[in-house]
């Protein structure tokens, strides 16, 4: 019995060791045009004046940190820099990659100083998946390439695959110790296993039906093949065929299966793709060109629900999540470009690159947009435009990393909102979909039997604001582990869109003044891009507003229609300006939103003694500062009927009685 307990604790220790050493390994990103993000803080800290910078696209980078999140080194596949931003010397100044490179760093399993650098390029040694080794303990802890020292000048790197597309990705093996490295060549996907014994040069080969992806090199536009954080799916952007293919992945065997080929909307071109952490939602950036001068490109972000069923069913869930498209267009003064890239980040959100101006012309759109809840379907994913201020022109966030290193089973196995409202139950889910069963403990023992559940997606209502520790024992085919998550219940209450915002029919020419103000809200977002609670609507269409705070959001979509309404003007023929509060002002009564109104009053000598262009304003019976005499006056009214746009001129007498 004691021996069994001892073995259990050894196994538990080893699992925790490998998981803990996977955490924080990709917390510092260098990307784009001399920029980066440090995810060791919340929100992430913007890094400025980094070394990386590109002259042409596509351009990808990769980096690695130690288990505490401290940067070790980073590379764009052409040059490697250490944590001091100093170039790590290359072995005899030799290098196996050139041109555009897709790099990926993979740690040696069970080693804290040795790292594999994988890559495919379209320049030197083009279209070959190759790797070499970097020793961060070498050169006085500043790093050296390569380790061990090669016996000849030509064997400092290893070739794994020829005729490879410039794509490479990685994910954890089911044992969470080893790693799969995946590339594409010809008509197949190749999975290479990295273990403590090295890189297995004999790959697991998954053939691809040419009806799914044509044989040959894949053009991924600005993208790359990407695994979901749970390693259960991989997405392949096939820009040259205007499609996206999603595969299931068996991280025990390395085999891909059940490809789902999803076509883009008509006339759209693919830019980049991304998967939600749990692999159930597909996001992609795409654009179309308007067929009118100056032929602008309209760039949008879309979502599809991969759990909808067949390819046809999934395509039906396609929804645009951006509030309005970004335009790429050139004028005589400058050009505005959109390099749309999407990246799942260590904080569980998806970051999206925005627009940039022609170099030297203007600095604007220096922000990243964010999908706050990428596991959620439809607009509940909450796309937030311009959420992160980079402070400089960054252009792209093309970064490659092994997501399973960041989303460890122990800490990210439970998916739950960071902050939760005091008046709503907390919704729980798992990072993994392929589980046998689960046992939940919500950390709320006074709730009795309600503290436990075996549902895959349970809810629990906590008694009061505070911090609770939830646990889930997750049973998978190849292992069993316990995920732990801190759950924060705030004092905030949930927000709700006011009920006055609903389907509306207005009169032609009317302006609707809509107010979404509601209790507890800290932010507003209309589908027009407006971020204030009040919006004026002048034209028919479908509108939506999202109200939110730190723990909740609510959204409502409604239609506005305009119809011709009864439009008649009534002008009284008598009034009594004696300050008794009754009939003291002479003015026309409008039964519609008349436009271009002008109302004037003349005395018997033809002198104009009053005029206005403001609806609702009238004559108070004065001629300047003197009360006008009792008697008959003539009024003249001109206005435009909003229904037929015609201008009407009317006149008549009015009796002033004192």
Secondary structure, DSSP 8 states (H G I E B T S, - for coil): -HHHHHHHHHHHHHHHHHHHHHTTTT-EEEETTTEEEETTSSS-EEEES-S---SSSS--BEEEE-TTS-EEEEE-SS-EEETTS-B---GGG--S--SSEEEEEEE-TT-SSEEEEEEEESSTTTT-EEEEEEETTHHHHT-EE-SS--SSTT-SSEEEESSB-S--EEEE-TTSSSEEEEEEETTEEEEEEEETTEE-SS-EEEE--TTTS-SS----TT---EE-TTSSEEEEEEGGGTEEEEEEEETTTTEEEEEEEEE--TT-EEEEEEE-TTS-EEEEEEEEE-SSTT--EEEEEEEEETTSSSHHHHHHT-EE-SSS-EEEEE-SS-EEEE---EEE-TTS-EEE--EEE-TTT-----EEEEETTTTS-GGGG-EEEEEEE-SS------B---GGGTS-HHHHSEE--SEE-TTS-EE-EES-SS-SEEEEE-S-GGGGGGGEE--SS-EE--SSSEEEEEEEEEE-SS-EEEEEEEEEE-S-------TT-S-EEEETT--EEEE---TT--EEEETTS--SSEEEE-S-EEEEEEEE-SS-EEEEEEEEEEE-----EEE-SEE--SSSSSS-SB-EEESS--EEEEEEEE-TTS-EEEEE-STT--B-SEETTEE--SEEEEEEEEEE-TTT--EEEEEEEEEE--
